[in-house]
């Protein structure tokens, strides 16, 4: 009763042949593999901070420009 309960650690089947001290390959997916292109980073920063205007964004309201819109005709 005085001994602590320790969970049994199961070993992965593919690790059965690995001995203590063997070198293993470690892969870290959290870091970028290659450094990013500085020009791409500069462009991305300008887009994110709003220094480059969106060419598809039209701030003007086309409904009230008094350019002679054709009114709807009800018959």
Secondary structure, 3 states (H helix, E strand, C coil): CCCCCCCCCCCCHHHCCCCCCCCCCCCCCCCCCCCCCHHHHHHHHHHHHCCCCCCCCCCCCHHHCCCCCCCCCCC
